[in-house]
Amino acid sequence: MLIPTSQSQNFDESSNKELITNIRNILDSYKFTKEYTRGEFDCSDMSKQVMNILELYNISSFLVYKVDPDTLEAHAWVGVLENDTSIIMIDPTYGGINNVGVIMNKKENPFYFFNVSIMTFEEYAYRTGDFLESQKLYEKI
């Protein structure tokens, strides 16, 4: 299994239709109980919430992030590794409060698959000092 690292990597989109359908069904059965708020409940916090939901179904996931080299702004989302090179990318900031995440398609959204880094939330917290929103901010629909 791939070791999480802050080194940039490229990934292939998972073709495991059963796993993709299972994850999509899980995501579709939850909603956030708090609106996106930059710096308060943002992409990293929302990603942690999605990771917690997936953990309820024994699906391991990682924080995936990318920093824009021009603006130094970062974006975070969730990755579910199928193997060392194939991944399912989930952006929790799409869809608003009634949608905890959208599975991103590589052809339409290559941003999510090239030059990205993955890490655990423990590593994220250690590096940034941001221990994220710990309370449950999602509910079953």
N, C-alpha and C positions, 0 to 999 in steps of 0.2 A: 504494500500500500504506500502511496505517495506520502512523504513527510511534509507537513505544512511548512512553508518558508516565505520569507518576505522577498525572495528573489523573483523577478518577473518571469512568467511562464506563458506558454500558449497551450490551449486545450482544443480538443475536438468536441463537437456536440454529441451527447449520448444518443444512441439509436435504440436504446432499450425501451420499446414502446410500453411494455408492462409497467416498468418502474416510472416512466414519465406519466402514464395515466394514473397510477397510484398516487403520485405526488400531487398531480393536478386535482384529483378528487379530495385529497386532504386539504389543500389550500382553499379549495372552493367551499369547504365546510366550516371555515372560520372567518371572523372579521376582527379588526382592531377595535378597541374601545376608546382609543385616543387618536386625535388627528395628528398628522405630520406637523412638527414644529421644529424648524431649523435650530440646531444647538441644544434642543431639549428632548424631543422625540423624533430623531432623524434617521437617516438610512442605517447607521450602525445599530441604533437601538431597535429599529424595526427588524433588522436582520437577526438580532439576538432573539427576539420574540418568535420569528419564524423557525429558527433553530430549535427553540424550546418545543414548539409544536411538533416538528419532525421527530424530535427525540421521543415524544409520547408514542410514536409508531415505530420505534427502534430504527430510525433512519439517521445515520451519521451525516453531519454536514460541517462545513467550514465557512468562516468569514472570507469573502473574496473582496479585494479592493483594488482600486486603480487611482493613481495620482496623475492629474493633468500636468505635464512638465511646464506648460506655459503659465498656467494660473496657480499651480500648486494646490488646487482644490482636489479633494478626494471624494470618491463615491464608493459605498460598500454595498454588498449584496451577499446572497447565500449560494454556495456551491455544494452539490451532492456528487461526490466522485463515484463513477461507475467502475473505473479502473485508473491506472496511472495517467492515462491521456484523455479519457472521455469523462465529461462532466455535464450535469444539469445545472443551469444557472437560473436563479430565482431572484427577481428584483422586487423587494417588498414595498417600494415606493410607488409602484404602478397601481392604479385602480382605486386609490383613496381608502377611506376608512372601512369600506365594505369588502375589501379584497386584501388578503394578507400577502399576496405575491403572485407574480406572473412569470411563467417559464419563458425565458428568452430564447429566441431562434437565432442561430449563428448567422444565417444568410442575411436576415433583416437587421440584426444587432451585433455586428462583429466586435464592437467595443468591448463586449462582455467576455470575449474568448481570447484576446491577444494582449500580451504584455500585462498580465494581471498577476497579483500575488494572493496567496492564501495563508491563513493562520487560524489558530484556535482563538477563542475569545479570551482565554487566559493570557496568551501571548499579546493580544491586542491591549488588554488592560495593563499589562506590565509595561509595554512600550509607550502607551499614551497617557496612562493615569486615569483613563475614562473607564469606569467600571460599569457603565451603561445602566439602563433602567432595569432594576431587578424585579419589580413587581410585575404580575401578569397583566398585560394590556391587550388581551385577545379573548374572544369567547366563541364557543361553538354556535353556529347558526341553526 
